[in-house]
Amino acid sequence: MDEEQLQKWNKIVENTSPLPFVVNILLQKLEDPEANISDVEDVLEKDPLLVTKILKMANSAYYGFPRTIGTVREAIIVLGLNTIRSIALAVSIKSIMNVDVSGYWFGGMRGLWEHSVLTASGARIIAKKLKFQDPEKFFVAGLLHDIGKIILSSIAREYKVQFLKNFIFHNKSISQSEEEMIGISHNLVGNMLANYWNLPQFISDVILYHDDPMGAPENIRRDVLVVSSA
């Protein structure tokens, strides 16, 4: 890709809805091994709406606690810092993912979100089975692995049939078809978006390589494989 094309896509990425400021701060804060409950509580309390959404999810049937979790601090203590990170990101990006991705065969406005949640849950399960130190970060990476598709979604609809033909008759991945027809893959544009959002390096690496884990640098290949296998 030449410099002019790269600048064009960078401008498109920069016009994408930003992550809420508090979520960005939270993600960066939780990269610090010294982060504690008070640090995270202080960050979250700057966004009362986000706190409301976190408490609503923490009290949902998914987590199944017998009593109501009523405060941010209680949610952090009961669920843990890393699970709070996953919930905060999930409730923040759900609306951003509410786009028509029918060009990718997901169908409907909720297709990308539902696919991403399934991948995220699967990645977390695999990471737990492999006894990785922080399975929740694989949930986050799985949730965001296809985020580039929100940018390419409208263009992808024009190539839906050709994408399918390439897959069936030529064994080409979606990423290969995107590069061939659009000039950029959702992996690369998603990586650009992750960098624009200042997401941790681990997440942007998984986004870039999830369709080609064996092409990832050796030091991150195992992590990418967890998400791509989910």
N, C-alpha and C positions, 0 to 999 in steps of 0.2 A: 504494500500500500504506500502510495507516495505521500509527501508531506501535506499537499493540498487536501487530499482525501482524509488524512488523519485529523487535520484541523476542522474539517467539516463535521466529522463524527464527534469530535470533542465538543463542538458547539451544541450539537444535538443532545449529547449527554448532559451538558450544563443547563439545558432547558428542562430537564426531567425534575419532577418534584423532589425536593431534598428530604432526607430523613429528618424527623424532629430533632432539634438541637440537643435536647435532653438525652435522647437515645444515643446520639453520637458520643456525647460525653460519657454516658454509662458504659458503652462498649469499650472506649479507651480506658476508662477507670478500671474495668474488670480485666484488662490486660496486665495490670499491675498486681504482682503476687502479694503486695502488702495491703491491698484494698480490704477494707473491713465493712461491717454492717452499717456503721454510722456514715461512712463515705457514700455508700450507695443510697442510703436513706436521704441524705442531704441532696443528692442529685435528683432523685425521683420526686421529691416534694416540690421541686420547681415547676412541675407539670401536673396539676391536680387531675386533669382529664386522663392522662396516662395512668396515674395512680388508680383512678376509678376502674379503668379497663383491666389493669393488672389484678386488682382485688376481685373483679367479676370472674376472670378466668381462674384465679386461684381457688375460688369457691365453686367452680363448675364440677360437674360429675366426673370429668376426666381425672381430676386429682383425688376426688372422693374422700376428703377429710370429714370426720364426724361432727366437727364444730365449725362455726363461721370464723374465717380469718378477717379481722376488722381493721388492721393497720398495716402500713408498709413494713414496719419493723417486724411484725408478727409473720407477714408473708415471707420476708427474707429469712427469718429464723427457721420457719417450718419447711420452706421449699429449697432454700439455699441460694447463694449468690448467682450461681451459674444458671439455675432454672429461671430465676428472675430475669436474667439477661435474655433468655430464650423467649419468655412471655412478652417482655417489653418490645423486643424486635418484632415478634409475630403480630401483636396488636397494632403496631405502627405501620407495617408494610402491607397489611391486608388490603387497604383501600387502594394503595399504589398498584397492586397486582390485579385489581378489578378491571381488566382490559379484555377485549375480544382477541383471543389467541387461536381462533379457528384455523388459521394458516398452519398451525403446528398440530392440528388434529385433536387438540384438547377439547375443543367445543365449548361454547358459552362463555359468559363473563367470569365464571368462577373456576374455569378449567385449570388455569395456571396455578392459582392458589391451592386448589385441592391436590394437584400433582406435587407441588412443592412441599406441602404438609406431609404427604405420604413419604416422600423422599427423605425429609428431615427426620421423621419418626423412625424410618428404617435405618438411617445412618446412625442414629442414637442407639438403637438396639444392637447393631453390629459392633459399635464402639464399646458398649457395655460388655458384650460377650467376649470381646478381645481384651477386656480389662484395661482399656485406655484410661488415662488419668482424668480427662475432662470430656465425658461423652456429650455434654450439652453443647460444646463448641461444634460438634459434628451436626447436631440438630440445626444450629444457626447456619452453618455452611450449606446444609441440605436445603434449608428454607430459601436460600439466596442463589443456589447454583444456576438457576435458569433466569435470573433477574434481567439479563440482557434481552430477553424476548419481549419485555414490555416496550422496549424502544423499537424493535424490529417488527412488532406485531402487525402494524398496518401494511407494511411492505410484504410481509410473509404471506398475507392473504392472497396477494396477486400471484404467488408462485406455489400455492398449495398443491395443485395437481402435479406440477413438475417435481416438487419435493418428493411426493409419493412415488412417482415413476422412477426417480433416481434411486430411491431406497429399494424398491422392488426389483427393478431390472438391472441396476448398476451397483447395488450394494454400497451406495453412498450415504454417509450420515447426514443429518440435518445441517451440521456445521459445514461440511464440505459443500453442500448445495447452496448454503447461504453465501459462502465465499465466492462460489462460481457465479451466482446470479445477482447478489446484492453488493458484493465486494467486501463484506465483513461478516464475521460469524457472531452469533449471540454470545459465545464464550468471550471473545475479545471485547465486544462492546459492554458486556456485563462486567468484565475486569476493569474497564475504563470507568464505569459507573461506581464500582466499589471503591476505586481510588478517589473519585470525585467526592464520594460520601465519607472518605477517610476511614473506611472500615479496616479492621486488622488485616495484616498481610496474609495470614492463614486463609481467610475467607476469599480474598481476591485471587489467591493462587488456586484454590479449589474451583472457583468460577471459571478461571482461564483453562484449566486442564481436565475438567470433569468428563468431557467427551473423548479424551485421549490420555488416560492416566499413565500409560506406559511412556508417553512423551514428556511427562513431568520430570523435573529434576529429581534425582534419586532420594534426596533428603526429605521430600514431601510426597513421594509417590505412594507410600502406604496410606497416608491420610486421604489423598485424592481417591484412591481405590475404594476406601470405605464409602464415600459418598456416591461414587459412580456405580457401586454394586447395589446400592439401596433401591 
